[in-house]
Amino acid sequence: MYNEWANRSEISANLFNPAFLSEITRIFGKEYLSNTDDDRFTFEQIIIALPIILDKQLRESLPKTKATKFHEWIQINGHLIANFDKKVEAILPYIRESVVFSVNHEIYSIDEFGTFELLRTRKPRYWRGMLEETEAIFKAAKFLGRWFTEFPKPRVIFALLGVKP
């Protein structure tokens, strides 16, 4: 189902490492849940968030505050969003792999409706001395977690991004 580690490029193995993606998801989920009445987050939200967070151009184009509406951000950054469906398609196997990792390591659980309950909220010790790029990725995950509380249903976001669920 997944590429063998030996067959992955070094960049792919690092950027799409299941533990790294799980940490990004944990940060996103913690921020989302801290800023909403929801007690769970969804796979659809992760499918939208991770490609934005991991793509440097998209990440750097994120607004400074959540006052900017998502559709406005898409209009301003249409040139970056143009192939978003292809980005989702390319990263989806790695997202699935990170979900399996996260459940196996009790970072979050998945209920019968397919929503995620965050089990681990403390940040790991390895955060000290992280690379600037990693810090930017984690900062974007925090922002998107807060910003997603302002979003309509994920299916509307999929439509705006040109992704078919």
Backbone as ProteinMPNN parsed JSONL, in Angstrom:
{"seq_chain_A": "MYNEWANRSEISANLFNPAFLSEITRIFGKEYLSNTDDDRFTFEQIIIALPIILDKQLRESLPKTKATKFHEWIQINGHLIANFDKKVEAILPYIRESVVFSVNHEIYSIDEFGTFELLRTRKPRYWRGMLEETEAIFKAAKFLGRWFTEFPKPRVIFALLGVKP", "coords_chain_A": {"N_chain_A": [[0.82, -1.193, 0.0], [1.912, 1.291, 0.807], [4.799, 3.212, -0.18], [7.9, 1.564, 0.025], [10.352, 2.287, 2.492], [12.974, 2.291, 1.542], [12.622, 2.927, -1.112], [11.883, 5.556, -1.14], [12.599, 8.973, -1.736], [15.045, 11.013, -0.053], [14.04, 13.51, 0.707], [11.269, 13.095, 0.466], [10.962, 11.019, 2.346], [11.557, 12.382, 4.701], [9.828, 14.691, 4.758], [7.299, 13.529, 4.443], [7.19, 11.768, 6.503], [5.584, 9.54, 8.686], [5.463, 10.062, 11.484], [6.145, 12.765, 11.613], [4.061, 13.944, 10.076], [1.968, 13.177, 11.727], [2.511, 14.686, 13.996], [2.137, 17.27, 12.993], [-0.588, 17.083, 12.43], [-1.531, 16.65, 15.027], [-0.942, 19.111, 16.242], [-2.487, 20.834, 14.642], [-5.062, 19.752, 15.208], [-5.249, 20.157, 18.005], [-5.246, 22.981, 18.192], [-7.522, 23.566, 16.654], [-9.568, 22.286, 18.167], [-9.326, 23.691, 20.539], [-10.416, 26.099, 19.922], [-13.067, 25.894, 19.255], [-16.399, 24.583, 19.721], [-16.521, 21.986, 19.082], [-15.654, 18.54, 19.68], [-14.132, 16.902, 18.273], [-12.178, 16.373, 15.261], [-11.966, 16.189, 11.649], [-11.167, 13.779, 9.049], [-11.389, 14.881, 6.529], [-10.764, 17.556, 7.045], [-8.056, 17.341, 7.595], [-7.107, 16.427, 5.153], [-7.402, 18.726, 3.663], [-5.862, 20.575, 5.121], [-3.133, 19.599, 5.442], [-1.8, 19.564, 2.804], [-1.7, 22.341, 2.345], [-0.191, 23.274, 4.499], [2.246, 21.933, 4.131], [3.184, 22.723, 1.614], [5.392, 25.081, 0.672], [5.0, 27.595, -0.656], [2.197, 27.904, -0.513], [1.885, 27.835, 2.264], [3.344, 30.108, 3.039], [1.745, 32.026, 1.929], [-0.447, 32.211, 3.511], [-2.909, 34.052, 5.34], [-2.322, 36.656, 7.81], [-4.061, 36.885, 9.919], [-7.091, 35.337, 11.172], [-9.219, 36.742, 10.268], [-9.405, 37.105, 7.568], [-11.338, 35.774, 5.024], [-11.803, 32.423, 3.851], [-12.516, 31.99, 1.129], [-11.745, 34.432, 0.061], [-8.982, 34.336, 0.385], [-8.42, 32.214, -1.353], [-9.147, 33.386, -3.798], [-7.217, 35.43, -3.999], [-4.926, 33.907, -4.097], [-5.168, 32.187, -6.253], [-3.483, 31.252, -8.318], [-1.713, 29.645, -6.933], [-3.334, 27.716, -5.944], [-4.281, 26.376, -8.085], [-3.657, 23.65, -8.914], [-4.499, 22.139, -6.756], [-6.008, 19.836, -6.283], [-4.404, 17.846, -7.395], [-2.226, 17.948, -5.67], [-3.409, 17.034, -3.322], [-4.106, 14.441, -4.116], [-1.534, 13.376, -4.496], [-0.433, 13.433, -1.916], [-2.159, 11.978, -0.35], [-1.772, 9.079, 0.158], [0.302, 9.227, 2.039], [-0.874, 10.684, 4.066], [-2.818, 8.876, 4.901], [-1.126, 6.859, 5.856], [0.034, 8.213, 8.004], [-2.175, 8.524, 9.632], [-2.7, 5.874, 10.413], [-0.317, 5.439, 11.829], [-0.656, 7.388, 13.865], [-2.956, 6.49, 15.229], [-2.056, 3.973, 16.073], [-0.049, 4.817, 17.82], [-1.436, 6.11, 19.707], [-2.026, 8.865, 19.493], [-4.209, 10.103, 18.449], [-7.627, 8.948, 18.316], [-10.003, 7.156, 16.289], [-13.405, 7.435, 15.768], [-16.591, 5.677, 15.3], [-17.766, 7.221, 13.355], [-15.778, 8.181, 11.875], [-14.436, 10.391, 12.772], [-11.847, 12.252, 14.438], [-10.506, 11.923, 17.665], [-8.564, 13.708, 19.811], [-5.944, 12.402, 21.659], [-3.489, 12.842, 22.774], [-2.073, 15.726, 23.923], [0.097, 17.209, 24.752], [3.126, 18.737, 23.707], [5.867, 17.066, 22.156], [9.209, 16.45, 23.511], [11.216, 16.932, 21.654], [10.905, 19.338, 20.37], [12.527, 21.47, 21.025], [15.085, 23.449, 19.655], [14.472, 23.067, 16.947], [14.471, 23.047, 13.322], [14.222, 26.015, 11.314], [12.423, 25.829, 9.172], [10.795, 23.692, 9.971], [9.668, 24.821, 12.231], [8.166, 26.848, 11.001], [6.31, 25.288, 9.639], [4.941, 24.061, 11.787], [3.896, 26.353, 12.969], [2.155, 27.207, 10.945], [0.361, 25.06, 11.03], [-0.827, 25.483, 13.516], [-2.051, 27.971, 13.035], [-3.846, 27.286, 10.921], [-5.455, 25.454, 12.283], [-6.825, 27.164, 14.043], [-8.003, 28.88, 12.135], [-9.644, 27.188, 10.659], [-11.886, 26.948, 12.224], [-13.526, 28.898, 11.382], [-14.442, 28.121, 8.949], [-16.734, 26.938, 6.396], [-18.564, 23.837, 5.904], [-16.487, 20.952, 5.23], [-16.934, 19.889, 2.627], [-17.741, 22.083, 1.106], [-15.402, 23.564, 1.13], [-13.749, 21.748, -0.235], [-14.941, 21.946, -2.767], [-14.418, 24.658, -3.374], [-11.673, 24.48, -3.621], [-11.405, 22.818, -5.743], [-11.382, 20.071, -5.433], [-12.458, 16.753, -5.567], [-14.311, 14.94, -3.335]], "CA_chain_A": [[0.0, 0.0, 0.0], [2.779, 2.445, 0.9], [6.144, 3.035, -0.717], [8.898, 1.09, 0.975], [11.256, 3.365, 2.871], [14.153, 2.256, 0.677], [12.255, 3.493, -2.404], [11.524, 6.965, -0.993], [13.705, 9.935, -1.747], [15.327, 11.539, 1.291], [13.094, 14.606, 0.956], [9.959, 12.467, 0.681], [10.996, 10.273, 3.61], [11.541, 13.335, 5.812], [8.644, 15.542, 4.737], [6.09, 12.717, 4.578], [7.394, 10.814, 7.587], [4.313, 9.436, 9.422], [5.556, 10.716, 12.797], [6.116, 14.209, 11.37], [2.692, 14.293, 9.689], [1.138, 13.005, 12.923], [2.741, 15.842, 14.863], [1.445, 18.398, 12.353], [-2.013, 16.844, 12.644], [-1.802, 16.854, 16.452], [-0.922, 20.556, 16.468], [-3.69, 21.348, 13.989], [-6.231, 19.304, 15.967], [-5.268, 20.814, 19.313], [-5.668, 24.377, 17.977], [-8.913, 23.545, 16.201], [-10.444, 21.918, 19.28], [-9.243, 24.746, 21.555], [-11.096, 27.303, 19.434], [-14.408, 25.557, 18.807], [-17.158, 23.734, 20.643], [-16.375, 20.598, 18.636], [-14.727, 17.736, 20.468], [-13.429, 16.049, 17.313], [-11.907, 16.958, 13.956], [-12.267, 15.205, 10.612], [-10.193, 13.394, 8.038], [-11.503, 15.866, 5.454], [-10.015, 18.746, 7.433], [-6.635, 17.016, 7.458], [-6.826, 16.363, 3.713], [-7.291, 20.108, 3.205], [-4.823, 21.313, 5.851], [-1.742, 19.158, 5.248], [-1.148, 20.085, 1.582], [-1.453, 23.782, 2.502], [0.888, 23.427, 5.471], [3.513, 21.384, 3.631], [3.62, 23.448, 0.424], [6.0, 26.316, 1.171], [4.355, 28.771, -1.24], [0.864, 28.036, 0.091], [2.076, 28.148, 3.687], [3.774, 31.497, 3.16], [0.677, 32.913, 1.453], [-1.542, 32.24, 4.477], [-3.099, 35.387, 5.934], [-1.752, 36.864, 9.146], [-5.12, 36.707, 10.913], [-8.212, 34.551, 10.671], [-10.263, 37.65, 9.79], [-9.512, 36.876, 6.122], [-12.218, 34.651, 4.681], [-11.117, 31.419, 3.054], [-12.746, 32.215, -0.303], [-10.924, 35.591, -0.327], [-7.608, 33.841, 0.283], [-8.355, 31.427, -2.586], [-9.165, 34.322, -4.924], [-5.924, 36.117, -4.044], [-3.859, 32.93, -4.356], [-5.652, 31.222, -7.235], [-2.363, 30.673, -9.058], [-1.106, 28.612, -6.092], [-4.369, 26.715, -5.667], [-4.691, 25.812, -9.372], [-3.549, 22.191, -8.983], [-4.624, 21.631, -5.395], [-6.511, 18.455, -6.332], [-3.25, 16.973, -7.663], [-1.447, 17.915, -4.429], [-4.132, 16.14, -2.408], [-3.949, 13.081, -4.646], [-0.154, 12.936, -4.282], [-0.11, 13.295, -0.494], [-3.155, 11.142, 0.328], [-1.231, 7.844, 0.746], [1.109, 9.563, 3.215], [-1.826, 11.065, 5.121], [-3.38, 7.616, 5.427], [-0.063, 6.211, 6.617], [0.195, 8.932, 9.274], [-3.355, 8.209, 10.458], [-2.428, 4.557, 11.005], [0.733, 5.677, 12.825], [-1.229, 8.152, 14.987], [-3.851, 5.614, 15.99], [-1.208, 2.965, 16.722], [0.735, 5.452, 18.878], [-2.415, 6.755, 20.593], [-2.001, 10.322, 19.373], [-5.655, 10.302, 18.397], [-8.41, 7.763, 17.986], [-11.034, 7.396, 15.284], [-14.662, 6.831, 16.203], [-17.356, 4.978, 14.26], [-18.162, 8.173, 12.323], [-14.569, 8.573, 11.161], [-13.863, 11.633, 13.288], [-10.659, 12.046, 15.265], [-10.462, 12.456, 19.023], [-7.17, 13.904, 20.209], [-5.623, 11.727, 22.916], [-2.231, 13.38, 23.291], [-2.057, 17.156, 23.634], [1.399, 17.804, 25.083], [4.11, 18.666, 22.63], [7.025, 16.223, 22.483], [10.432, 17.13, 23.959], [12.132, 17.242, 20.551], [10.616, 20.641, 19.785], [13.617, 22.411, 21.272], [16.154, 23.466, 18.66], [14.057, 22.573, 15.635], [14.823, 23.851, 12.164], [13.329, 27.139, 11.011], [11.361, 25.325, 8.276], [9.887, 22.901, 10.801], [8.948, 25.79, 13.062], [7.187, 27.5, 10.121], [5.268, 24.287, 9.381], [4.142, 23.932, 13.007], [3.172, 27.617, 13.124], [1.049, 27.158, 9.974], [-0.617, 24.09, 11.541], [-1.56, 26.174, 14.587], [-2.93, 28.971, 12.426], [-4.947, 26.631, 10.208], [-6.362, 24.909, 13.291], [-7.703, 28.269, 14.477], [-8.732, 29.419, 10.985], [-10.663, 26.219, 10.234], [-13.118, 27.133, 13.0], [-14.315, 29.884, 10.637], [-14.76, 27.571, 7.63], [-17.959, 26.151, 6.219], [-18.37, 22.383, 5.86], [-15.356, 20.56, 4.367], [-17.326, 19.685, 1.222], [-17.721, 23.4, 0.457], [-13.984, 23.886, 0.952], [-13.291, 20.902, -1.339], [-15.442, 22.536, -4.014], [-13.658, 25.88, -3.621], [-10.303, 24.107, -3.984], [-11.429, 21.975, -6.93], [-11.102, 18.677, -5.033], [-13.641, 15.907, -5.481], [-14.142, 14.018, -2.186]], "C_chain_A": [[0.867, 1.261, 0.0], [4.12, 2.133, 0.264], [7.063, 2.516, 0.372], [9.862, 2.243, 1.275], [12.466, 3.421, 1.952], [13.876, 2.913, -0.68], [11.897, 4.973, -2.331], [12.771, 7.825, -1.097], [13.895, 10.461, -0.322], [14.336, 12.641, 1.656], [11.715, 14.039, 1.267], [9.904, 11.743, 2.019], [10.948, 11.214, 4.807], [10.241, 14.125, 5.883], [7.364, 14.746, 4.983], [6.256, 11.6, 5.593], [6.11, 10.738, 8.41], [4.347, 10.116, 10.79], [5.478, 12.24, 12.641], [4.708, 14.659, 10.99], [1.741, 14.159, 10.874], [1.288, 14.184, 13.865], [2.058, 17.076, 14.292], [-0.053, 18.278, 12.604], [-2.39, 17.079, 14.104], [-1.879, 18.347, 16.772], [-2.171, 21.198, 15.881], [-4.926, 21.017, 14.83], [-6.358, 20.0, 17.306], [-5.757, 22.254, 19.17], [-7.128, 24.448, 17.554], [-9.851, 23.315, 17.38], [-10.428, 22.966, 20.392], [-10.056, 25.981, 21.181], [-12.505, 27.045, 18.922], [-15.107, 24.745, 19.882], [-17.068, 22.264, 20.258], [-15.435, 19.851, 19.575], [-13.939, 16.777, 19.586], [-13.141, 16.861, 16.047], [-11.974, 15.839, 12.927], [-11.086, 14.923, 9.686], [-10.206, 14.405, 6.891], [-10.713, 17.129, 5.783], [-8.507, 18.524, 7.266], [-6.233, 16.975, 5.991], [-6.674, 17.768, 3.131], [-6.06, 20.784, 3.824], [-3.404, 20.894, 5.479], [-1.117, 19.644, 3.94], [-0.855, 21.584, 1.652], [-0.244, 24.005, 3.402], [2.234, 23.013, 4.879], [4.054, 22.091, 2.39], [4.117, 24.829, 0.86], [5.309, 27.563, 0.627], [2.962, 28.989, -0.64], [0.982, 28.464, 1.548], [2.435, 29.62, 3.861], [2.726, 32.493, 2.68], [-0.489, 33.009, 2.439], [-1.682, 33.639, 5.069], [-2.504, 35.458, 7.341], [-2.792, 36.655, 10.249], [-6.26, 35.892, 10.3], [-9.393, 35.419, 10.242], [-10.462, 37.516, 8.281], [-10.371, 35.644, 5.883], [-11.478, 33.709, 3.731], [-11.296, 31.663, 1.559], [-11.957, 33.43, -0.803], [-9.471, 35.165, -0.524], [-7.432, 33.037, -0.999], [-8.322, 32.347, -3.806], [-7.806, 35.008, -5.095], [-4.812, 35.172, -4.5], [-4.272, 31.847, -5.344], [-4.551, 30.53, -8.011], [-1.665, 29.568, -8.252], [-2.059, 27.437, -5.85], [-4.708, 25.905, -6.923], [-4.664, 24.283, -9.435], [-3.684, 21.544, -7.604], [-5.111, 20.185, -5.374], [-5.379, 17.46, -6.583], [-2.354, 16.854, -6.425], [-2.087, 16.961, -3.43], [-3.942, 14.697, -2.835], [-2.55, 12.531, -4.361], [0.152, 12.654, -2.811], [-1.034, 12.316, 0.243], [-2.599, 9.826, 0.884], [-0.413, 8.107, 2.011], [0.218, 9.992, 4.386], [-2.417, 9.809, 5.745], [-2.359, 6.888, 6.302], [0.114, 6.894, 7.98], [-0.994, 8.71, 10.198], [-3.151, 6.867, 11.152], [-1.379, 4.696, 12.111], [0.146, 6.344, 14.073], [-2.144, 7.308, 15.857], [-3.033, 4.572, 16.743], [-0.404, 3.531, 17.889], [-0.133, 6.294, 19.815], [-2.263, 8.275, 20.648], [-3.437, 10.806, 19.229], [-6.325, 8.99, 18.072], [-9.441, 8.159, 16.942], [-12.297, 6.694, 15.748], [-15.396, 6.202, 15.02], [-17.824, 5.896, 13.136], [-16.958, 8.678, 11.516], [-13.999, 9.905, 11.616], [-12.758, 11.308, 14.283], [-10.84, 12.689, 16.632], [-8.991, 12.53, 19.425], [-6.933, 13.281, 21.573], [-4.392, 12.328, 23.581], [-2.147, 14.86, 22.925], [-0.726, 17.824, 23.95], [2.357, 17.686, 23.911], [5.293, 17.814, 23.076], [8.248, 17.062, 22.853], [11.308, 17.599, 22.797], [11.874, 18.6, 19.909], [11.75, 21.634, 19.979], [14.655, 22.309, 20.154], [15.752, 22.965, 17.289], [14.453, 23.544, 14.53], [13.785, 24.943, 11.927], [12.152, 26.687, 10.137], [10.325, 24.523, 9.059], [9.046, 23.816, 11.681], [7.857, 26.493, 12.244], [6.017, 26.555, 9.824], [4.362, 24.156, 10.598], [3.321, 25.2, 13.263], [1.967, 27.667, 12.175], [-0.034, 26.182, 10.437], [-1.46, 24.715, 12.646], [-2.539, 27.179, 13.989], [-4.114, 28.311, 11.729], [-5.941, 26.0, 11.181], [-7.329, 25.965, 13.79], [-8.59, 28.749, 13.329], [-9.856, 28.488, 10.549], [-11.944, 26.337, 11.047], [-14.05, 28.112, 12.304], [-14.86, 29.326, 9.316], [-16.147, 26.945, 7.593], [-17.617, 24.657, 6.202], [-17.222, 22.028, 4.917], [-15.736, 20.366, 2.899], [-17.351, 20.996, 0.442], [-16.275, 23.806, 0.173], [-13.4, 23.052, -0.187], [-13.698, 21.504, -2.673], [-14.659, 23.8, -4.368], [-12.238, 25.585, -4.104], [-10.242, 23.219, -5.221], [-11.111, 20.511, -6.656], [-12.426, 17.932, -4.956], [-13.434, 14.902, -4.362], [-14.246, 12.555, -2.561]], "O_chain_A": [[0.579, 2.204, -0.737], [4.534, 0.977, 0.172], [7.009, 2.979, 1.511], [10.145, 3.069, 0.408], [12.934, 4.511, 1.62], [14.802, 3.404, -1.326], [11.633, 5.588, -3.364], [13.846, 7.462, -0.618], [12.993, 10.355, 0.509], [13.849, 12.694, 2.785], [11.069, 14.461, 2.227], [8.914, 11.842, 2.743], [10.354, 10.873, 5.83], [9.623, 14.218, 6.944], [6.449, 15.228, 5.65], [5.542, 10.598, 5.545], [5.585, 11.78, 8.803], [3.343, 10.692, 11.209], [4.828, 12.919, 13.435], [4.213, 15.651, 11.524], [0.806, 14.948, 11.008], [0.312, 14.634, 14.466], [1.459, 17.85, 15.039], [-0.71, 19.26, 12.951], [-3.447, 17.641, 14.39], [-2.777, 18.789, 17.489], [-2.832, 22.005, 16.535], [-5.736, 21.895, 15.127], [-7.456, 20.391, 17.702], [-6.598, 22.699, 19.951], [-7.881, 25.293, 18.039], [-10.814, 24.058, 17.569], [-11.415, 23.113, 21.112], [-10.348, 26.816, 22.037], [-13.077, 27.887, 18.23], [-14.48, 24.279, 20.833], [-17.49, 21.393, 21.02], [-14.543, 20.44, 20.185], [-13.176, 15.946, 20.079], [-13.768, 17.89, 15.794], [-12.033, 14.665, 13.292], [-10.151, 15.715, 9.566], [-9.156, 14.745, 6.346], [-10.067, 17.707, 4.908], [-7.782, 19.425, 6.843], [-5.15, 17.432, 5.625], [-5.894, 17.969, 2.2], [-5.312, 21.477, 3.134], [-2.557, 21.751, 5.227], [0.024, 20.107, 3.967], [0.132, 22.048, 1.081], [0.622, 24.827, 3.1], [3.245, 23.678, 5.106], [5.259, 22.061, 2.142], [3.341, 25.644, 1.36], [5.056, 28.5, 1.384], [2.593, 30.113, -0.302], [0.26, 29.35, 2.004], [1.891, 30.298, 4.733], [2.811, 33.68, 2.994], [-1.414, 33.795, 2.233], [-0.685, 34.331, 5.275], [-2.225, 34.435, 7.967], [-2.448, 36.293, 11.374], [-6.376, 35.775, 9.08], [-10.45, 34.896, 9.891], [-11.551, 37.777, 7.769], [-10.143, 34.594, 6.483], [-10.649, 34.132, 2.925], [-10.334, 31.555, 0.798], [-11.544, 33.461, -1.962], [-8.815, 35.58, -1.479], [-6.406, 33.16, -1.667], [-7.557, 32.112, -4.741], [-7.312, 35.145, -6.214], [-3.881, 35.578, -5.195], [-3.78, 30.721, -5.279], [-4.667, 29.346, -8.33], [-1.086, 28.654, -8.838], [-1.629, 26.314, -5.585], [-5.352, 24.86, -6.828], [-5.594, 23.687, -9.978], [-3.055, 20.523, -7.326], [-4.672, 19.395, -4.538], [-5.394, 16.354, -6.042], [-1.792, 15.792, -6.161], [-1.399, 16.179, -2.773], [-3.651, 13.831, -2.009], [-2.399, 11.357, -4.022], [0.911, 11.736, -2.499], [-0.711, 11.876, 1.347], [-2.937, 9.48, 2.016], [-0.432, 7.305, 2.945], [0.516, 9.702, 5.545], [-2.504, 9.693, 6.968], [-2.701, 6.365, 7.363], [0.32, 6.222, 8.991], [-0.836, 8.709, 11.419], [-3.405, 6.743, 12.35], [-1.536, 4.137, 13.197], [0.417, 5.92, 15.197], [-2.108, 7.405, 17.083], [-3.287, 4.315, 17.92], [-0.107, 2.812, 18.843], [0.374, 7.084, 20.61], [-2.36, 8.885, 21.713], [-3.824, 11.81, 19.827], [-5.686, 8.042, 17.614], [-9.718, 9.341, 16.737], [-12.274, 5.509, 16.08], [-14.898, 6.192, 13.894], [-18.234, 5.418, 12.078], [-17.102, 9.489, 10.601], [-13.167, 10.491, 10.924], [-12.737, 10.236, 14.888], [-11.267, 13.838, 16.747], [-8.271, 11.532, 19.381], [-7.637, 13.592, 22.533], [-4.272, 12.321, 24.806], [-2.151, 15.208, 21.744], [-0.457, 18.916, 23.449], [2.394, 16.671, 23.216], [5.675, 17.842, 24.246], [8.308, 18.251, 22.539], [12.063, 18.561, 22.942], [12.583, 18.969, 18.973], [11.913, 22.548, 19.172], [15.049, 21.212, 19.76], [16.6, 22.484, 16.537], [14.734, 24.716, 14.784], [12.62, 24.803, 12.298], [11.018, 27.117, 10.346], [9.123, 24.661, 8.833], [7.846, 23.598, 11.848], [6.751, 26.707, 12.74], [4.866, 26.988, 9.767], [3.139, 24.142, 10.456], [2.181, 25.123, 13.721], [0.889, 28.118, 12.561], [-1.222, 26.45, 10.256], [-2.67, 24.5, 12.704], [-3.705, 27.235, 14.38], [-5.257, 28.725, 11.92], [-7.146, 26.012, 10.926], [-8.521, 25.696, 13.944], [-9.781, 28.996, 13.52], [-10.91, 28.952, 10.114], [-12.993, 25.871, 10.603], [-15.242, 28.151, 12.607], [-15.651, 29.988, 8.644], [-16.669, 26.486, 8.609], [-16.474, 24.282, 6.465], [-17.002, 22.716, 3.92], [-14.928, 20.655, 2.016], [-17.02, 21.023, -0.744], [-15.968, 24.328, -0.899], [-12.647, 23.568, -1.012], [-12.894, 21.566, -3.604], [-14.28, 23.996, -5.523], [-11.671, 26.341, -4.894], [-9.154, 22.898, -5.701], [-10.629, 19.796, -7.535], [-13.391, 18.412, -4.361], [-12.502, 14.099, -4.412], [-14.124, 11.686, -1.697]]}, "name": "protein", "num_of_chains": 1, "seq": "MYNEWANRSEISANLFNPAFLSEITRIFGKEYLSNTDDDRFTFEQIIIALPIILDKQLRESLPKTKATKFHEWIQINGHLIANFDKKVEAILPYIRESVVFSVNHEIYSIDEFGTFELLRTRKPRYWRGMLEETEAIFKAAKFLGRWFTEFPKPRVIFALLGVKP"}
